[in-house]
Amino acid sequence: MDSTTDVVHLDSLALAGAAAVVSAVAMLLLGVFGAFGVYEGAVEAMEQWHLFFEPTVVGTVAGMVEAAVIGFVLMYAFAWLYNAFAR
């Protein structure tokens, strides 16, 4: 018997780009909620975890950029590593 398996390969750039967009949108939502005083626990956690995030306009944009870069790099590395093992 000959067994064949179809291995799915991830598009590294597409996955990383999607992760960057989702990360930036999540940070935008936290910035908006933080400005209105909603979800203060999550906003405080993001302030501790991210270097540039604050619930201000500049802090939110800086947090969005930081989250997008981190999300892109981590998911690109994940997809690359997955594709390397899937060969």
URNORSUL-V248745 format. One record per pair of residues at least 4 apart in sequence whose C-alpha atoms are under 6 Angstrom apart, sorted by the first residue. I is the first residue (numbers start at 1). J is the second residue. If there is no record, write none. Layout:
i=I j=J
i=I j=J
This chain:
i=9 j=83
i=10 j=79
i=12 j=76
i=12 j=79
i=13 j=17
i=16 j=72
i=16 j=75
i=16 j=76
i=17 j=72
i=19 j=23
i=19 j=71
i=19 j=72
i=20 j=68
i=20 j=71
i=20 j=72
i=23 j=67
i=23 j=68
i=24 j=64
i=24 j=67
i=24 j=68
i=27 j=64
i=30 j=34
i=31 j=55
i=31 j=60
i=33 j=38
i=34 j=38
i=34 j=43
i=34 j=55
i=35 j=55
i=46 j=50
i=47 j=53
i=52 j=59
i=52 j=62
i=52 j=63
i=53 j=59
i=53 j=60
i=53 j=63
i=54 j=59
i=54 j=60
i=55 j=60
i=56 j=60
i=59 j=63
i=63 j=67
i=64 j=68
i=67 j=71
i=68 j=72
i=72 j=76
